[in-house]
Amino acid sequence: MNDCVTKLIIENIVRLFVLTMFFACEEDKQVTLQGIDKIPNAETQNFRLIYTDSTKVKTILESSLNRDFSNQKFPYTEFPHGLVLTLFDDQRHENIIQAKYAIYYLPTQLVELRDSVQLNTYDGKILKTSQLFWQAESEWVFTEKPFTYIDSLQGSITKGIGMDFDKKFSHLKAHKITGVIPIKE
């Protein structure tokens, strides 16, 4: 083989090698960057957050773990081990919401509660479901999952699939329902 052909072959091999390394490095960078995307901006463990307004306690939020993903394209914060949320109205009535998992989507102000969700009101109303959404801006709560709604004051137990209501339970709309519902004559 002449020197020109040998030199051309070696140059092409070197180019191919460099090109292969370049793409391999780029691929590694992308994999690393994708892994970084899932790292939370902040993490809080075993906390109790008390929100007050005009020296009155309005909300107490308790959780064993909170992860803040506000560094994502669609920012959110999650409670992978659940939460207990105690809400107080102006008369200091205590309402409690519990769930084994929760996520709050910051741009839409939508809260999703999952796994053994239970809402207990001060006046004896209990709602149990596997998933519940709360839209903060409109203060509307809804689920499309099976639910059990107990009103101990009226003595009623309602079961069904899907319901929505305002935060005070004053406008309640149950979708497909069954159960014991007392009717005043």
Phi, psi and omega per residue, in radians:
M1 nan 2.514 -3.132
N2 -1.479 2.867 -3.052
D3 -1.115 -0.584 3.132
C4 -1.122 -0.789 -3.134
V5 -1.171 -0.757 3.131
T6 -1.070 -0.779 3.127
K7 -1.084 -0.739 3.126
L8 -1.108 -0.727 3.124
I9 -1.129 -0.786 -3.135
I10 -1.117 -0.752 3.113
E11 -1.066 -0.745 3.127
N12 -1.152 -0.661 3.095
I13 -1.126 -0.766 3.123
V14 -1.105 -0.777 3.110
R15 -1.049 -0.787 3.135
L16 -1.087 -0.736 3.125
F17 -1.098 -0.822 3.140
V18 -1.112 -0.752 3.128
L19 -1.088 -0.755 3.111
T20 -1.081 -0.782 3.119
M21 -1.098 -0.708 -3.137
F22 -1.052 -0.846 3.138
F23 -1.190 -0.601 3.106
A24 -1.135 -0.727 3.113
C25 -1.138 -0.766 3.117
E26 -1.044 -0.740 3.137
E27 -1.095 -0.755 3.113
D28 -1.091 -0.714 3.119
K29 -1.064 -0.765 -3.117
Q30 -1.121 -0.735 3.129
V31 -1.099 -0.765 3.139
T32 -1.119 -0.774 -3.128
L33 -1.136 -0.650 3.104
Q34 -1.116 -0.650 3.097
G35 -1.139 -0.652 3.141
I36 -1.160 -0.585 -3.131
D37 -0.995 -0.470 -3.071
K38 -1.638 0.090 3.112
I39 -1.476 2.237 -3.122
P40 -1.172 2.661 3.081
N41 -1.188 -0.622 3.126
A42 -2.711 2.768 3.126
E43 -2.462 2.329 3.136
T44 -2.184 2.332 -3.117
Q45 -2.055 2.528 3.061
N46 0.768 1.197 -3.080
F47 -2.143 2.832 3.067
R48 -2.389 1.992 -3.108
L49 -1.857 2.171 3.140
I50 -1.966 2.099 3.116
Y51 -1.799 2.219 3.119
T52 -2.113 2.719 3.052
D53 -2.483 2.128 -3.108
S54 0.952 0.823 3.127
T55 1.115 0.185 3.087
K56 -1.874 2.325 3.084
V57 -1.240 2.178 -3.136
K58 -1.830 -0.671 -3.049
T59 -2.580 2.485 2.983
I60 -2.211 2.140 3.138
L61 -1.991 2.195 3.133
E62 -2.208 2.388 3.119
S63 -2.786 2.681 3.092
S64 -1.478 -0.339 3.141
L65 -2.739 2.291 3.038
N66 -2.268 2.298 3.089
R67 -2.059 2.210 -3.124
D68 -1.739 1.975 3.107
F69 -1.906 0.766 3.122
S70 -1.260 -0.092 3.105
N71 -1.543 0.113 -3.120
Q72 -1.617 2.882 3.083
K73 -1.068 -0.670 3.044
F74 -2.040 1.568 -2.975
P75 -1.138 2.543 3.124
Y76 -2.720 2.911 3.010
T77 -2.301 2.452 -3.079
E78 -2.265 2.724 3.093
F79 -2.136 1.465 -3.011
P80 -1.169 -0.359 3.127
H81 -1.871 0.233 3.070
G82 1.648 -3.109 -3.139
L83 -2.752 2.852 2.969
V84 -2.245 2.150 -3.104
L85 -2.079 2.106 3.104
T86 -1.887 2.146 -3.120
L87 -1.961 2.407 3.122
F88 -2.047 2.348 3.063
D89 -1.593 -3.043 -3.077
D90 -1.146 -0.406 3.102
Q91 -1.598 0.169 3.135
R92 1.211 0.372 3.036
H93 -1.238 2.445 -3.075
E94 -1.819 2.187 3.074
N95 -2.123 2.361 -3.018
I96 -2.137 2.334 3.069
I97 -2.097 2.294 3.110
Q98 -2.250 2.529 3.056
A99 -2.728 2.664 3.124
K100 -1.467 -0.208 3.092
Y101 -2.664 2.488 3.077
A102 -2.582 2.613 3.077
I103 -2.499 2.428 -3.140
Y104 -2.120 2.061 3.140
Y105 -1.579 1.938 -3.026
L106 -1.078 -0.826 -3.081
P107 -1.091 -0.614 -3.092
T108 -1.730 -0.129 -3.075
Q109 0.950 0.684 3.138
L110 -1.842 2.262 3.093
V111 -1.864 2.289 3.049
E112 -2.035 2.181 3.076
L113 -1.921 2.385 -3.104
R114 -2.392 2.759 3.008
D115 1.163 1.824 3.092
S116 0.955 0.921 3.122
V117 -1.362 2.305 3.097
Q118 -2.445 2.278 3.105
L119 -2.058 2.134 3.128
N120 -2.048 2.159 3.098
T121 -1.678 2.819 -3.110
Y122 -1.105 -0.442 -3.072
D123 -1.724 0.381 2.985
G124 1.568 0.216 3.079
K125 -1.580 2.408 -3.134
I126 -2.310 2.293 3.056
L127 -2.112 2.230 3.097
K128 -2.149 2.336 3.112
T129 -2.802 2.984 3.125
S130 -1.605 -0.271 -3.136
Q131 -2.704 2.384 -3.133
L132 -2.511 2.394 3.104
F133 -1.982 2.553 3.047
W134 -2.317 2.141 3.109
Q135 -1.698 1.920 -2.992
A136 -1.087 -0.742 -3.069
E137 -1.102 -0.807 -3.127
S138 -1.571 -0.139 -3.095
E139 0.968 0.725 -3.118
W140 -1.911 2.431 -3.112
V141 -2.072 2.439 -3.128
F142 -2.739 2.771 3.026
T143 -2.587 2.643 3.016
E144 -1.964 0.098 -3.117
K145 -1.632 2.898 3.034
P146 -1.041 2.530 -3.110
F147 -2.486 2.823 2.958
T148 -2.228 2.214 -3.135
Y149 -2.112 2.115 -3.109
I150 -2.022 2.214 3.047
D151 -2.037 1.703 -3.044
S152 -1.195 -0.464 3.110
L153 -1.205 -0.687 3.126
Q154 -1.567 -0.214 -3.111
G155 1.268 0.602 -3.096
S156 -2.021 2.554 3.024
I157 -2.229 2.090 -3.122
T158 -2.079 2.307 3.058
K159 -2.107 2.658 -3.141
G160 -3.119 -2.982 3.092
I161 -2.219 1.972 3.097
G162 1.527 2.246 3.033
M163 -2.779 2.750 3.018
D164 -2.523 2.667 -3.055
F165 -2.862 2.858 3.049
D166 -1.465 2.996 -3.032
K167 -1.153 -0.302 3.141
K168 -1.692 0.032 -3.077
F169 1.087 0.362 -3.128
S170 -1.465 -0.480 3.074
H171 -2.107 1.616 -3.072
L172 -1.903 2.282 3.106
K173 -2.267 1.896 3.088
A174 -1.650 2.486 -3.051
H175 -1.546 -1.658 3.137
K176 -1.585 1.925 -3.024
I177 -2.151 2.734 2.953
T178 -2.519 2.872 3.051
G179 2.366 -3.022 -3.122
V180 -1.728 2.021 -3.134
I181 -2.216 1.994 -3.140
P182 -1.262 2.456 -3.140
I183 -2.097 2.195 3.114
K184 -1.352 2.372 -3.127
E185 -1.516 nan nan
